[in-house]
Amino acid sequence: MIGVAIVGHGLAGRAFHAPLVRRQPDLELRAIVARKAEVRAEAQALWGRGVACHDALEGVLVDPGIDLVVIATPHDSHAELAIRALEAGKHCVVDKVMCLTTEEADRMLAARDRSGAMLSVFHNRRWDWDFATVRRLVAEEAVGKVRLLESAVCRSAPPRSWRGDARMAGTILHDWGAHLVDQALLLGLGPCRQLEAWLIPGPWGGVDSYGHGRIVLEFDSAIVQLETSRICPIERPRWWLVGDRGGFLKRGIDPQEDALRAGDLGKAAEPPEHQGQLWKTGQDRPEAIPSDRPSWDRYYENIADVLHHRAPLAVTAE
């Protein structure tokens, strides 16, 4: 068994990492790190007495029963915590965004290389149903050569807790934006020739991480627009794809998050109105495209396989 410690017991640690770790037969959740006593008490009640709770990282770094440290804390702390874990010989998973600067990223890579330990970034949304479907359609050239693509996650709600503080979180583009960029770069559209980005302030006092972010990537033959918002009350398609032989439209956010937070990832279900629609040039009506259904389980399944020397790493730090 691979012993796992999760550093941070906010939304990411509590609702994403801990449940996904516990679903893997080769991984065992053995420790939680949280500074606040009330958070440690909550973790203890949730995960049981068999899970040790520490108030600082040192508690798990000296524990020979901990093989893998998962960093699920505010973004500005990722680099320091990951480097300390790697230097202690622990394998490490860092929640996205990996860190806030390229200098921090370089230091993390150097620490990994010195230690010989594994370092991965939690891009679970590579296994989103909508993205997997779009990736397949692009690979199959179902709409021909891609010319225009828009990928958007737009909501109307202020950021919670530290996510509104740019010093800790970066900008809104360091949240969902990290997933959208990662997905776009996996579509095989070629090297990106140019990038432009915009940030629009939100209407809330005390929030400096902005309310809306837009990135435009220019590839050799395609323009990709990525957009994430907390100030948008109007529904946007999750994906809008145009090629030289057709187009594809997909609404709705991947259902796995809601299912996982409700206690059973296996019950994820997509409503019929969120089914994708594929238009072929010359056709009057679209074709309904059922979503591919990969599982978020694949992320930690791969981590376990890597640590047992059964597979290459799916999400590298690079």
N, C-alpha and C positions, 0 to 999 in steps of 0.2 A: 504494500500500500504506500502511496505517496502522501505524506503528511502536508497539509495545506494550512497556512495562516492568512487571514484577510485583514489588511490594515485599513481601517475605516469602516464604520457601520452606518453610513447614511444610505441614501437611496441605492447607489451603485452596489455597495457591499452587501446590504441587507436583501435587496429585491432581485439583483442580477447574479452576482458572483456566488454568494453562498448557496442559493438553490441550485445553480448549474453545477457547482462543484459536487454537491451532495447527490446529484443524479448520475455521477460517473463511478462505476464500480472500482476503478483503480485509484481514485482520489478519496482522501478522508479529511474532512474539515476538523482541525484539531485546535485552532486558536483564532481569537479575534483580538485586534488591537483597537482601542478607542480611548481617547483622553478623558471623557466625561464618565463619572461613576454611573449616572442614570442610563447612559447608552450601554455601558458594559452590563448592567443589570438586565436591560432589555435583551441584549444578545444572549445572555445566559439563559433567560427564560425561553427564548425562541429556539435555541439550538441545543440546549441540554447541558447537564453538568460535565459531560465528557469533553466539552469544548472549553479550553482555558481562555480566560479573558485577561488581557494585559493593558496597562495604561501607557505603555511606551514600546517602541519597536525592539528595544534591547531584549525584552522577554522572549521574543521568538528567534532572535538571531543567535542566542546561546542555547537554544533547544535543539538537540540532535534529532528530535522527532519531527522537525519541520524541514521539509525538502523544498517547498514552493511557497513563495511569498507573493501575495496578490495586493497591489497598491490600488486602493479605491478611495483616495483622498482628494482634496482640492488640487487643481492642476498645477499650481505653483510649487507644490511639495513633491511632485512625482519624481523629479530628477534626484533630489537629495536622498529620498527614501529608497529608491531603486538602487542607487549606487551603493548605499550602505548594505543593502541586502545582498547584492552581487559580491561585494568585497568580503562578506561573511560566508561566501560559498553557497548561497541559496539561489535557486532558480527563481525567476521573477516574471510575473505578468503585471503590466501596467495598464490601468484603464486608459481609454482615450480621453483627451488628447495626450500623446506620449509625454510632451513637455511643452514649454512656452517659447523656447529659443533653440536655434540650431546649435549654439554653444552647449546648451544642456544636453541636447541629443548626442553630440559628439562625445561628451564626458560619459554618458550612459553606455555608449557603444564601446568606449575604451575600457570601462569597468567590466563589461561583459567579456571582452577579449582577454583581459588580464586574469579573470577568474575561471574562465572556461565554462561558466554557467550559462543557462538559457535565458534569453530576454525576448519577450513577446508583448505585443500591444493588443488590447481587447477590442478587436474589430469584429464583434459578433454579427454585425449587420451585413457582412459578406454572405451570411446564410439567411437573409431576409427573403421571403417568398417573392416579393415584387422585383427585387434586384436580380435574383436568380432567373426569373422569367425574362427580364429585359436582357440580361447577359446572354441567355440562350438565343433569343430572337436576333440579337446583333450578330452573334457567331454564325447563325444560320442564314444571315442576310434576308430575313423574312420581310423587311421593308427595303431591301436593296442596300446600297451604300448609305451609311448614316450621314445626314447633312446637318440636322438640327436636333438637339436633345435638351430638354429641360427636366431637372430633378428638383423637387421642392418639398419641404416640410414646413408648413405655415400654420401657426396657431395664434390664438389671442389670449395670452396669459402672461403675467410678469414672471421673471425668473425667481426661483426659490433660493433662499439663504445666500450662500457664498457665490452662487452663479451670477448674481448681479454685480459683483465686485470685480472689476477688470484686473486688479492686482492679483487676485487669486485665480480667476477663471480665464483670463484673456478676454476675448470678445465672444459674441454669440456664434461667430464662425469657428471657435475652438470647441464647440459642443456638437450639435448635429452636423455642422459644416465639415468636421473632420471625417465623419462617415460618408458624406456626399462626395467629397474629394476622393476618398479611398475607392469608392465604388466607381466613380467616373474613370479613374486611372486603370481600372481592371477591365474595361470594356474593349481594350485593344484598338483604340482609335489612332494610335501612333503617338509620337512624342508631342508634348504640348509646346507650341511655339510662342505663345503669349498668354499672359494672365492679367486680368483687371479685377479689382474688387471694390465694393462700396459698403459702407456701414451707415445706418440711419439710426439716430437716437430713439430710445423709447420714451413714453410719456410719464414714466414713474420717477418720483424723487428718490435720490440715493442709489440709482442704478447707472453705472457708467460702462457696462459691457454691451450696450446698444440693444436696440429692439428688432433690427432687421439687417440681414447680411446677404449680399449677392456677390457671386464669383462668376466670371466669364472666362472659360478656357478656350483658346483657339488651337485646334489641331490642323493638320495638313488639309483635310477636306471636310471638317465638321466644326461647328460651334456648339459648345456645351455651356449651359447656364445652370448654376447651382444656387438655390435660394433657401434660406431658413429664416423664420420670422416668429416673433411673439406679439406682433401688433396687427395681425391680419385676420379679421373676422370673416373673410370671404374664402370659401373653399377653393383650393388650388389642386389641380391634378398632381398626384405623386410623381408620375412620369408622363412626358409628352415627347414622342419620338417621331421624327420625320426622316424618311430616306428617299432615294430616287425612284423607288417602286412602291411606296406605301407609307403608312404611319401607324403608330400604336399609342393608345391612351390608357392609363392605369390610375385609378383613384384609391385612396385609403392607405393607412399605415399598416405595416406588417402586424398581424395579430398575436405574435408570440409574446410580446411584452405583457399585454393584458392577461394572457393565459398564465404566464409564469408568475405574475404578481398575484393572481387568483389561486395559485397553488398547484397547477397542473399544466405544464407546457404542452402535454399531449392533447389537450382539449382546444388548442388554437384552431380557430375557424374563421373563414373570411366570408362576409356577407355577399350575396349574389350581386348587389349593386357595385361592388368593388372589383368585379371580374374585369380583366383587361379586354380591350377592343382593338382588333387588328383590321386596318383598312388596307386593301390592295388597290393599286391604281386601276381605275376602270370599273371597280365594283361599286354598287349603290349602297350596300349595307356592310357593316363591319362583321367580322367573325369573332365570336366570344372565345377568349383564350384563358382557360383555367390556369391558375398560378402553379408554378413549380413549388414543391413543399420541402425544401431542406430544413434542417433543424438547427437551432442555436446550440444544441448538444454537441455539434461537430467541433466547436471551438475547443472546449475542454477535453473532448475525446482525443483531439489531435495533440493537445499538450501532454496528456498521459502517454500517448503513443511515442511522442518524442522522448520523453524522460525514460521510457522503457526501451528506447532504441529500435522502435518498430516503424517509424515514419519520419520524413523531413518536416520541418516546421512550416505550418501553413501561413502564419502571419509573422513575418520577421520584423525586427526592430527597424531595419532599413526601410 
